[in-house]
C-alpha cells in the first residue's frame, strides 16, 4: 500500500482499533495501554503512514506555525528580517506565516478574529506603534507574542530592541567629527517610539557637542518620497545645512534625487547618513553611510524569545549582539569642511 493513499482509517483497520483510538494516539491526549500503542506504531511503520500534521495541529489547536506581521513589505529592511526569522523558525521546527498589514487593520476587531482562527502558536509584531490601548488588545488575545522594538510598559520578555538613541548619537557625532557645522535631522513619525529616540539622540548630541547650533528637524514617514520631498523643503529653507542625519536609509536614498535637482553634490556640499543598514545603501551613488542594525541577530533573538514563550522554556541563556554600528561610506567620507572655506 503506497504511503500517499494510506489513511488513518487504514491504520485503524489493520491495528484492529477504532479511528478515534488512532487519533488519540497521534495527539497523545488520553491514556491507552502499552500494547495498543505498540500495535499502532507497528502498523504505521509497516504501512509507512505519515500523519497529516495540519490536521493534527487543528485537533490540538497547535500548528507549529508562527506569524510575522509587518507594515510594509516594500521596505528593504523587512525582507532581511523575514529571512532571518524564517531560518531560525525552521531550525526549531516551526513554519512562518507572513502578514503584510497596516496599522489601521490591526486596530480592527475583525482582523484579530480572523487571526485567531488560524491556530497560530504565536506571532511577532515588527515596527508598529504600540501604545497602551493596542497593547491591551494584544494581551487580550491570549496568544504568545513578541514585538520588535519597544512599546509602552512592555514586559522585557515581549520585546527585542536595539538602542535607537545610541545609534542616533553615533550618527550625529560622525557628522560633527567630519566637520559639518549645520546639521539637520529628518525624522520618522514622532509618535513612533524608535523615531522619538533617534530624534532625542540627535538633539542631545547637538546640545552637548555643538551648543551654538540650533536643531533643525523635519518629520518624515520613512519612505523614499518623504526623503525626497523633505530634503527639497529643508534645503530651500535652510541653504546653510551641510550635514543631514536621516532616521532611516530609505529617506536618505530618496534625498539623493533632490540633491541633484538642487545642484547639491553629496558629499562635497552636504554629508548625509541614514539608519538601518539595508543592502541598497551599498549600491546607490554615492554609497550611503549608515547606522547598521544587526538584522540577523534581531530576527534570531525575537524568534527564539517567541518560541521559548510558546514552549514555556525558562532561564534562557542565549545572548545576541544587538549593538548598532557605524558603517562609513562615500556619502560622508568624501566631505571636507576645508573645501568650503
N, C-alpha and C positions, 0 to 999 in steps of 0.2 A: 504493500500500500504506500503510495507516494505521500511525502510529507505535506505537500500543498493541498491534498484532499483529506487529510486526517482532521477530524473534528473532535470536540470534547465528547460528543455522543459516541464516537468510535472507541475512545479510550474507556468510557464508562461500560460499554457493552463488553469489551474484551476483558476488563477487570472484574466484571460481574457486580458492579455497583451502580448507583444512580448517578445521573448527571450532576445533581446537587452535591453529592459526595465528592466528585472530582473537583467541582468548583470550590468547595470548602477547602480541599487540599491545596489547590493552587493559591488561594487567597489567605490560607493559614489563619482563618478566623474562627475556628472551632476545634474541639478535641476530636480525634479519631484514633483508633488503635494503631499500633506499630505495624501489625500485619497488613492492615488496609493500606497504610501509607506505602509500604514496600511493594504491594501488589500494583498500586497505581504507578509508582516510579518505574517498575519493570515494564509495564505496558507502554508507558510513554517513551521509554528508551527503545523498546522493540519496534514501535510504530514510528519512531523519530518525530514525535509530536512536539510542536513548538507552540506554547500558549500565545494567545493574542494579547500582547502587552497593553494595548489601548483598552481592550475590554476589561482586563484585569484592573487597570487603573481606575476605570469608571466604577467598577464594583467596590473598590477600596477607597474611592474618592481620592486617589493619588495617581498622578500621571507621570511622575519623574520629568516634569516639564516646568521650566521657569520662564517667565516673560520679562522682556526688556521694553519699557515704554519710553520713547524718545520724542522730542517735539519737532525735529526737523531732520529727516534723513539726508537732505541735500547738503547739510553742514558737514564738511570733510572730517571734523573731529569725531563724529559718531560712527562711521564705518570702522575706524581703527578700534574704537571702544567695543563695537559689536564683535569684531573678530577675536579680541582678547577674551570677552565674556563667553563666547561660544566655545572657544578652545578649552577653557578651564571647566566649563559646564560639562562638555562631552567627556573629558577625562574623569569626571566624578559621576558619570552615568546619567546625566540629565540632558535633555534636548532644550533648545531655545526657541521661544516664540517672540518674534519682533513685532512690536506695535508702534506705528507712527501716528501720534495723536497730539492735537494741540491742547493748550491749557483749558480752553472753553469746554471741550469734550469731557475732560477729566472732572469737571465740576458737575457734570450731569449724572443723575442717579441711574439713568438707563445704561450709560457706559459701564458702570460697575456691576449692574445686574447681569449684563451680558458677559462681563469678565468672569464673574463667579461661576457661571455655568460651564466654563471651560475646564474646571477642575485643575487650575494651575496650582502648583505646590507653593509657589512664592513668586515675587516679582521685584524687579529693580526699576526705580524711577530715576531717570537721568536728566539733570539740568532743568527742572521746573521750579517755579517759585512755590515754596511750601510754607504757607502761613499756618496759624493755629487752627483755623477752620478746616483747611484742607487736610491737615494732619489728623484732625478728629475723624474725617471721612476715611482716611487710610487705616487708622487703628480700628475703626468700626467694622472693617471688612473681615477681621479675624483671619487674615491671610498674611503669612510672613512677608516682610518687605524690607528693602534697604535702599536708601537714597544715595545718589552720587552728589556730593556737596551738601552743605548743612541747611537745616531749617530751624524754625523757632522751637526751642525747648525739646529738641530731639534727643532721645537716648543715643549714646555713642555707639551702641550695638547696631543701630539702624542707619548708620551713615558712614560713608567713606569720603574724605575730603582732602583737598590739597590746600596749602597755605597761600590763598589768593593775595592776602595783604603783603606777605613777604615777597612774592613774585612781582608785585607792583613796585615795591621798594627797589628791588634789583633792577627793574626796567628803567625807573626814573633816575636812579643813581648812575646807570650806564650812560644815559643821555647827558647827565651833568659831567661825568668823567671825560667824555669825548669833547666837551667844550660848548655844548648848547647853552644859550643864555636866555632863551624864551621858550619854555616847554609847555605844551598844551596836552590835554588828555581828552580823547573821545571815548566815552564810557559805554557800557551796556545799560540796560534799563535800571534805573536807580532802585526800583522795588525788588530786584533780584539780588539776593544776598552776596553772591560772588562778585557781581558788578560793584556793589557798595564797598566791599572790602578792597577791591582793586583801586577804586576811586580814593579811598582813605589812605592806601599805601602811597599813592601819588601825592596827595595833599600833605601828608605828614613828612614825607621825604623832602618835598619842596620847601616846606616851612623850616625844616631843620638844616638843610644844606644851602638853600638859596632864598633866605627870607626876603630879599629885595624883589623877588619875582612874585607877581600876583598870579594865582592859579587861573587857568582858562580851561573850562570844561564844557563840552557839548555832549548831550545824551543821545546815543545811538541805539540800535536794536540788534547788533551782532551780524548784520547782513552786509554783503558786498555793496548793495545800493546805498545803504546807510553810510558806509565808509566813504564812498564817492561823494555823495551829496554834502555830508558834513565837513569833509575836507575842503570842498569848494567854498562853503559858507565860512569856515574858520579862516582860511587864507585871505578871503576878501575883506573880512572884518579885522583880522589881526595879521597883517602882512609881515610883521616883525618875527613871527614864530619861526624858530629854526629847529625844533625838535617836537615830535608828537609820539606819545605813548597811546596805543590803541588797546582797548580792553579785550580784543580777540584778533586773530590773524586775518579772518575774512574781511573785517573792516579795513585793516591795514592794506590788504591786497586791493580792495576796492578804491582806496585812496590814490593808487598809482595812476589811475585814469585821470583823475582831477589834476594831479601834479603836471601831467603832460599838457592838459588843456590850459593850465595857468603858466606854462613855461617854467615850471619849477623842477629842478633836477635833484633826484634822490641818488646819493646822499650829499652831493656837493652843496646844495642850497638848504635842504632840510633832511635831517636824520629821522627815520621812523623805526618803531619797534612794535611788535604785536605780542599776543599771548595765546598759548595753546600748544604750538609746535606741530601743526599739521604738515603733512608731507609737501603740500603745494608751496610752502614757504621756500623750499629748496629750488624750485623751478621757475619762479617768477623772476622778472628782470627789473631792478636788481634783486638778488636773493635777499629774503627778509630776515632780519634779526628778530628773535622771538624769545619769550619765556616758555620753555618747553615743559609740558606736563608729562609725567611718566604713564602714558596711556595704558600700556600693557599691565603695569602693576596696579593701576586703578581698577581695571577690569578683573584682574585676578583677585584682588582684595575684596571687591564688592561681591563677586560670585561666591568666593569661599565663605564670606560672612553669611550670605543668604542661605547657602546650603547647610552651614553649621546650625543656623537658627531652625531650619526645616527639620533637620535630623537630631536636634536637641543635643548638639555637641557642645560641651562646656570646656572652659580653660584653653581656648585657642592660643597656640604658641607661635604660629607662623607670623612673621613680620614682613612687611613690604616697604620698600623705599619709595615714599610718596613725595619726596622733595622735588621742587621745581628747580630748573637750572637755566642760566642764560646761554643762549646759542647766538653767537655773534656772526653776522654775515655782512654782505656789502651795504645794506641799507643804513648801517651805522658806521661801519669800519672805514668807509671812504669819506666820512665827514671831516672837515678841517675848519676849525674856527678861524685859523690864521688867514685862510683864503678870503675871508670877508673883510679883512682889515685893509 
